[in-house]
Amino acid sequence: MAARIEEDRWVVHKGSLTDGQLDDDDPFRPEDLEDKTIPRDAEPSRAGRGGDVTGAQLRAAAKQRQHSWSNAVAYATWRAEELRAGPFDMATATNGFEPNPFRWKNV
């Protein structure tokens, strides 16, 4: 798991594969992030996927390729915030905008 959206929804990463194996150079590419619902009381899954990457392999890859993992977490956090916020409405966003900073009020 990388970032919580809300309730049981998470932005997760299952590892980036190259030729069915966990990519050694960039094991956590941002384009492989997924939006998943994971119930709080769910048992850890033992079922594999494409290349059968295990949790232990993902933890080891995160330790070895910290930049790749940190980058994926940053993207996941941003994506989770976008999903929480919903669709962007420019009219609503600009409705209360005051372009003159001398008229800005401290709240």
N, C-alpha and C positions, 0 to 999 in steps of 0.2 A: 504494500500500500504506500502511496506517496502523499496524497492530500485528500482530506475529507470534504465532501461537497455539502451534505446535510444528511441527518439521520443515518441510514445504512448505505448511502451512496458515497462512493470513493472514486478518485482518479487513481488507477493502479498501473503498474508496469510489470509485465510477465517476462521481460527480457527480450532483447532484440536478437533475432536469429540470422545467421548467414549459413546457407547450405545445411539447414536443419540443426545447427549448433549455435550455442551462445556466442555472439560476436565478441572476439577477444579485444578488439580496439575500442569499440563503443557499444558496450552491452546494454545501454539504456538510452536508445535514441528517442527523442521527444515524440516523433511521429508514431511510435508504438504505444503511447499512453492510451488507456481505455477507461471508459466510464462504466463502473460495475456496481451492482447492488449486492452487498455482503451482509446478510443478517448477523446481528450481534451474537446470537446463540449458535451459529453455524459451526460445525466441526471442520477442522482444517482439511482441505481437499487433498486426497492422495492421487487424484486423477491427473495425468500429465496432459500436455497439449503438444502441438507440433513436434518440438524437439525434446519433450519431456525434461524441461529445465526444473530442477528442484529448488526449494527454498534455500538449501545450503549453498547451492551453486550461485544463486542470486546474491546471497549475503557475502560470499567470497568475492564475487565480481564487484560489488559495491565497495568493499574494502580495497581491492586492487585498483579499481578505476574510479576513484573518488570524484574526479571532475565530471565524469559521465553521469554518475549517480546524482551529484549535486545539481547538475544541469537539468536532469529529468525531474527532480523534486521542485526546482524553480518553475519549470514549465507546468508541472502538475498543480502547483499552488495557484498560479495565474489562471489556469483553465478552470479549476474549482471555483475561483472567485467569479469568473465569467458566467459559469453555469448557475451559481447562486444568485447573481444579479439579474439574470433573465435578459430578454432582448433590450438593446440600447435604443432609447428614444431621444433623439436630438432635441425635439421641442421641449420635453420635460427637463432635460439637462440644461438647456439655455434659458429656460423660463425665469429663473431667479438670478441669472448672471448679471453682475454689474461690471461693465468694462472699466469704469473709472475707479482706480484703487483708493482715491481720496473719499469716496462715498461708501467704501466697505465698512461694515459694522462688525465689531468684535462680539461674539456671542458667548 
